[in-house]
Amino acid sequence: MRDERVEAKRAADVLDEPAEEARELAERLGLAPYLVRYWVVDHDEMNELIAYGGFQHRYPHWRWGMNYERQSKVDRHGLGKAFEIVNNDDPSHAFLQESNSPADQKAVITHVEAHADFFANNGWFGLYADRGEDGPNAAARLERNADRIAAIVDRPNVDRDEVERLIDAVSALEDTIDQHSPVDAARSVEEPGIAEDVSDPDDDTLAAIEDRIAELDLSDEVRRDVFDDEWLEEHGEGVEPEEPRPDVLAFLRDYGKRYDAESGKAVDREPWETTVIDAIREEAYYFAGQKSTKVMNEGWATYWESIMMGGEGFAGPDEFLTYADHMSRVLGSPGLNPYKLGFELWTHLELRAARRDVIDRLLRVEGVTPENFHSRIDLDEVAEALTPHPAITGAGPATLDELADLAGDGDPRVDAEAVDRALSARTDDGEIDPEAGPDIERYPWKLLTREGLAERHYVLSRPEHRGALRNVSRETLTERARYMFDVDRYGTVDEALADVDRTAGWDRMLEVRESHNDVTFIDAFLTEEFVREGNYFTYEYSRAAEEHRVASVDADDVRRKLLLQFTNFGKPTVVVLDGNYRNRGELLLGHRFNGVALDEESATETLKRVFELWGRPVNLATIRVEYSDEAIRRAKRRGVEPEGEEVGVRFQYDGGEVTEHDLEPEVRERIAADEVDYDTKPDDWLA
């Protein structure tokens, strides 16, 4: 903990021990987090950090001030409370607000340790973090970008307004990157420095060639004979991508120009302009990991926080009610709450893995089949057998002798060394001297290994899940039995249960944490059982009834609506279709239509920003669904939804007004979607 102010220093000193113990507990549970450096800040500093996206130094731009003012109003009017900020870095930096209660601070610390584990081990964060021996080093990289852009602003020959205008344009497109590729996949240079502006002198785009030809003032006949389309295509290689390019920003950086109002032409960028584009694009990749794993990451941190704070008593008896209120506020936030959805999905995943482990073993008992499973197996006795050992459940000073006996028998659930040290520190009156041994009164988990902790928190022994085995369908049992060979059979149910792996749920969670993002996570684990037991549903705006209504409780519908929310950060997917559209050097972008129409007002405004980075006319192809007045009237009379007509549209901007045109059939085919729900728009997604 470090801060020079007296109050913050005092608060930091109090939190040193909880931070150290939370790290040890997290590692004992099986997590492997980055090292975390904690800082204690006041309200104003916290608001500033939130405004800066979690970092202390960012490039000069007006939006940081706007963010700060917005957050200050939220804080001032009690519309939301910031408990912490933690960034994806090695080491991670976590900022705690000094006015938080001790219980809140402990909850934040356990939450942060789980975030740091997710940062360190999730492959989607690795797309940015895999930067060689130095790791992500995000704070240094973002500070370097801030210094580079600040140095550009300070140059006497550079207009600050032009820099901010460029930043505005790039920021409007910061989500149009290829989030499935590493950050360095399409850089023009590897490590541009402050004084080394980035501009590839070898870039020779088709539009640039056409500009040179135009300057020759040749007749149309000579131009066609000498510089035909085949010649232009050959020398403009790369401008017309064979496949749609998802990294729009990289394409604009590599082939874009700047529109010069005086000459009315596109001119080459100044080197500093490409430096700015590269810097902001790199930062977009840094934040992409957080955007694409919001549900997973927050759910992961909330799950392990609950295990540590509630399950392991990290919140003391006098702090537990405060912590319970803290957790209820986090999970009770309205709307699509990533903490709640993620927490429930992780718990569901854990339950399924543990249940599968038990079912697989019971189906290996001689005489047990999917058909007679529920009649041959006494599931009440199974639930009783899966109850944790009393000494494991009550680990602490009172069960020390029992744990010592288990340790003497080589029980893998008990930390034999910690038990021995605790016994050595026991005084004549039976108390444990915390100065001489582990403080097992406050931290009883020190007596257990990961196996012991897994049994202590075994999902099938929790009261809310004790009936989970009873709900297994015959179809599920048949499916599991289909893949079993006639080996490793058990003579009795007791023998099978003795082999149950209490870490199966946690092990599966660790595996999933490494490879998934929100889209794949929801697609894989949002099951019919989850939707039914969680009472999830979809709702939509009914054009016939002119009101919102519940549309479906079907798991496929719920999954589809959630996937719409999280695919491509919940933003429309736009790709580069052509960098020489109509052979005029125009840019053609395509909206990959998935049934959700664009917000056309926002889209056309963004198109103007694209023009600033391309320097020539820009086009956007999309599909809208139009409803005739007659179709709406007829649907109202019948009490059904109206039939809409899909219409291909191309918007064009050339520096003047945005114009609308019909879309060519071949372009429409490239962006059209199949088998999607057209009755949904972004404002109506599942809340």
Protein Blocks (a to p, Z undefined) as FASTA:
>chain_A
ZZfbfklmmmmmmmmmmmmmmmmmmmmnopacdddddddddfklmmmmmmnoopabdcdd
fklmmmmmmmmmmmmnopaccfbdcdddddddddddfkbcfklmmmmmmmmmmmmmmmmm
mmklmmmmmnojnonolmmmmmmmmmmmmmmmmpmkbcfklmmmmmmmmmmmmmmccfkb
cfklmcfbfbdcfklccddfkbccfklmmmmmmmnopafklmmmmmgfklmmmmmgojlc
fbdcfblmlmmmmmgccddfklopacdddfklmmmmmmmmmmmmmmmmmmmmmmmmmmmm
mmmmmmmmmmnomacfklmmmmmmmmmmmmmpgcjdfklmmmmmmmmmmmmmmmmmmmmm
mmmpghiafklmmmmpcfklmmmmmpccfklmmgcjklmmmmmmmmmnopakbcfklmmm
mmmmpcfkopacfklmccfklmmmlmpcfklmmmmmomklpfklmmmmmmpcfklmmmmm
mmpccehiafbfklmmmmpcfklmmmmmmmmmmmmcfklmmmmmmcfklmmmnopacddd
dfklopacdfbfcfklmmmmmmmmmgghhpacdddfbfcgghlopacdddddehiacdfk
lmmmmmmmmmmmnopacddddddddddfklmmmmmmnopacdddddddddddehiaccdd
dddfklmmmmpcehiafkbcfklgcZZ
